[in-house]
Amino acid sequence: MADRSAANRLADATSPYLRQHAHNPVDWYPWGQEALDKARREGKPILLSIGYSACHWCHVMAHESFEDPDTAARMNELFVNIKVDREERPDLDQIYQIAHQLLTQRPGGWPLTVFLTPDEHLPVFAGTYFPREGRYGLPSFTQVLERVATYIQQHQDDVAAHNAAVQQALAQISAAPPVAATLTREPLQAARRELADSYDPHHGGFGTAPKFPHPTHIALLLRLYARSLGEQHADREALHMACTTLRRMGLGGIYDQVGGGFSRYSVDDYWMIPHFEKMLYDNGLLLALYTDAWQATGDAFYARIARETGAWLRLEMQSPEGGYYSSLDADSQGEEGRYYIWSPAEIRALLPEEEYAVVEARYGLAEKANFEGKWHLHVHASFSELARMLSLPRDEVVRRWESARKRLYEGRCERVRPGRDEKILTSWNALAIKGMLRAGRLLEEPDLLESAERALAFIRSRMLHEGRLFASYKDGKATLPAYLDDYAYLLDACLEALGTTWQDDVLALAQQLADALLEHFEDREHGSFFFTANDHEKLIQRPRPLMDDATPSGNGVAAQALLRLGHLLGDTRYIEAAERTVKLAYNDFRRAPQAYDSLLIALDELLEPPTLVLLHGAPAELAPWRAALDRHYAPDRLVLVLPPGSSAPAVLAASTDTARPAALTCRGHTCLPPVHSLEALQEALS
């Protein structure tokens, strides 16, 4: 470790990504008043560099340029240099990614490099990775520095005109679109057609390499399938697209066949070779989806992938305090993927011969190496094929594979591990909590339930203060005011928690989060929610994110969760806020429905309200009722078991004799009479 006396201002940051740059010769500042005042006072433009700790090309640019004394000297001479962790400051990342797209007419990425004016913080020039020496058709980073600085200094009138145009464009992007008068299912049908058109029938997934999991596409397809079960022709093609994608990912190298958990994306069409970073948000979302696929199909494959992913989250990503860490790096010992790849000799040294024979055939170790002369494991042969090939019972093949997997995992743990970003983000934790709760309940895995409960308790004790959330936590300190995603995802996770084990204080938290959304984030005039609160730091834009990204749209999740909470409590404020959100976005997602899966799910529940099943009585007595309901995949159903003495929603308390087990079924504003037997409940639901 370098001498701390030589460290720059990033040494005291909470972000591990910022700390990675604490000993650069660059005079880095974190985003804040000190840096912004310096730029304004000295009239120096700002070099804004945005990345994150698991980002491979961020590391490359750091090694090539930010650690180079000559490059750093030019940066320090010409600019005020600000380093931002995009995971801690998604508000800044959203704004300047949009600015990059405006300036370059192509999508951005990380590292994001943006040059800003000193006073208005408006972008003059933007790019992503720049090499130290010119290559790949890119100028050298030093050339970029000098050209941009010279341009800003010598063309101030042009810069001013450019700034005005950028401001106008950003204002148009964040402006409220026209509100729809009526809502129909047509955008859902259009999205279904678009997904079928982009679906890869050979390998699963949507589009071509680089191939991302797109969890919101899969969630929408599963829901459309479930919705179609009440119609004359069930949409089994939607189920096939969703489940084939999940199956091919689970058999591929994007899934860690040894340790569990998913990498960010695949660089090929076959899901074979991933970009090796592992992100908490991907794994929280996919954990829930594999559980849903198991519930929809009964196929044990999906249950196994869900259990293994949940176990990885619990064992490798949960802090001693309870929250989940953010990510694992793609690199170890300076090489991407080094921790995960094998030679046959390395595997043979760890396994007895009978287990090696299974692993060799399952992962194609006799075939050509697939990653820089070594093997990254992806499945070549099913267990049934292996049983035929090796003349063994299938159960024996699985037993040997499970034993080998454990030995490989223990052997791999002796290697130098990838770096782990140990900050704890409220939004990503909420996604993981929901996935762990669903998998723990439906797959009957108490370890996953206990893990989720610890994480939720951590968020409540460390990230919540006087009704407001913090976004990030590291080294005993919660920092940064929370964003839309933090509130929306956590509200959604609270509803999942209530559906797992009813707790009055979790319901109170859900109401607190919903009220904060309405008070601090909602555009009350037009509808929908801004990404930042009304008392947030003033930036050059207040984003209104409606489209899904790598994570679901905060507006979409907020609308879904508010609808369900509104129906549960009979509170029309929440339902109306959700409806305003969908109506505002409706004309947008009619034009590009595939980009708005989360809001389309909210549209679906607006048009056909979710079914609430409220069970009241002793949990032990109602356990068979709950188990019977859980046998069916019904994403439009929320089942809640309220024990005696709980704060029952008013609709239940007013409708039934709570002295004996009872079930109340409501859809929208209509409730059926309470029933007192499982048979009567099943009849009501049918």
C-alpha positions, 0 to 999 in steps of 0.5 A: 500500500502506498504511503497515505501521506501521498494520497489524494482526496479520494482516500477518505471516500466511502466508495471502494472505487474512489479509493482505488484511485486514492494514490493516483498522481492525478489531483482527484476530487470527489463530486462536491462543493470543494471541486465545483467551487475550485473550477468556478474560481479558477475558470478551469473546465472539469474532467469528470470520470465515472466508473465502478470498481468491477469495471474492467476497462475502468481498470485499464484506463486507470493503469494506462493513464491515471497512474502515469505521472506525465498524463496526470500532470497534464490533467492537473494542469488543464482541468479540475479532475472529479472521480465519481462512482456510478453506483453511489451517484446514479443521478450523475451517471444518468445525466452524463450518459444522456449527455454523452449520447446527445454529443456522440449519437451513440450509447455510452458506457464505463469508464465515462469521460466527460469535459464540463464547463466550470460554471454550469457543469454542462458537457462540451465533449464526451467519450468512454475509454481513451487509450494512453497511446492512440489506437483502435481508431481512438486518439490518445488520452493526452491528445484529447486533454489538450484539444478539449482544453484548447477548444474551450479556451479559444472558442468561448462563444461557440461553447456558450451556444453549444451549452444553450443547445445542450440545456434545451435538449436535456430539458426536452428529454426530462419534460413530461410527455402527453398523458394518455386519455385511455389505456388498452392492452395493445402495448402489451401485445406489441411488446410480446411481438417485439420480444418474439422478433428479437428472440434467439431461437437457437440459444435463447436470449434477445438480440445478438452478442454481447448478450445480456440476461434482460430480466425484465423481458423474462419477467414480462413473458412469464406474466403474459403466459400466466395471464393467458392461462384463463384464455382459450389458447395459453401462450406457451411460446412466451413460456418457452422463450422465457424458460429457454433463455433461463435454461441456456444461461444456467447451462452456460458460462455466464453462470458460475458452474462451480460457485453459483451466481451470474456474470454481467453478460456474455460476449458471444451468442452461446452464453459461453464466455462472460464478462466476468464481473458479478453484480448484486442486482443481476443476481437478485433479479435472476434468483427471483426469475429462476424461482418463478420458472420452477414454480411455473414448470415444476422443472427441478433445473430452475430450482437448482440454479436458484438454490445455488445462486441464493447460496452464493449470495449468502456465503460470498456477498453478505456482510457480517452486519447483514447487508449484501455487498455490491459486486465482484471484480472481473479481474484477479491478479490483473487478468480478466477471468483468471479466478474462474478458468481451468486447465484439465490438469488443475481439475484432475489434481483436485478430483478422484478419477471417477469424479474427473470422468464426469466433469471432463464429459460434462464440461467438454474438457477433451474439446478445444480450449475456449478462453485464452488456452484454458477452459471456462466451464459451460455444460456440454452434456446433460446428466442423462447423457452422462449416465448413458456415456458412462453406463451409470445410474443418473443419480450416481452421475449427479452425486459424483458431479455434486461432490466434484463441484464441492472439491472444485469450489474448495480448490478455487477458494485457494486462488487469489479472489477477485476484488469485492466492492463492499459498499452496500446499496439500498436499491440493489439490496432490495432486489436481492432481498426480494429474490432471496425471500421468494426463493426461500419461501417457495423452495423451502430454504430457511437459510435464504429466508434468514439471510433476507431477513438479516439484510432487511433488518440491516437496511431498516437499522442503518439506512433509514433515518426519520422516514428518509433513506440513505443510498449507500453504506460503507465502513459504518457510515450511511451516505448520500440521500436515496434515489427513486430506485431505493424507495421503489425497490424497497417498497416492492421488497416489503410487499414480498416480505409481507407475503412471506411472514406478516409483520405489522412494522414491515407494513408500516415501513411500506406505508412510510416508503410509499408516502415518501415517494408521493411527497418527495419524488412524484411529479404531481402536475403530470404524473410519474416520479423523478429520479431524485427527491425534491430536496436533492442537490440541484443538477443540470437535469432532474431525470425522469427515468421511464425505460428499463435499463440493466435494472427495472425502471424505478417508475415501473416498480413504484407503479406496481408496488403502489398499486398493490399497496393501495389495493391492500389498504384501500388507499386510493392515493397510491392507486391514483399515483400509479395510474398517473405514472402509467398514463404519462408513459403510455404514449412512449411505450406504445412507440417502443414497448420492449423498452418499458417492461416494468411499466407494462407490468404495471399497465397489466395490473391497472387493466386487470387488478391483482388478486389479493388473498388475505388469510387470517388465523394461526399460521400453523393452521393456514400452512396447508392453505398457503402451500396449496396456493403456492403450487400455482404460478400466479404473478398477479396474486398476492397472498398474505397470512395474517396471524391473530393480533396483527393489524389486519387491513380494514377490508378484512377486519370489517368482513369476517369473523376473525375468531376462526381461520378465514380467507378473503379474496379481493380483486380490485375494489371487489371482495368475495364473501369470506370462506373458512375452508381450503376447498371453498377458497380454491373454488373462489379462486377458480 
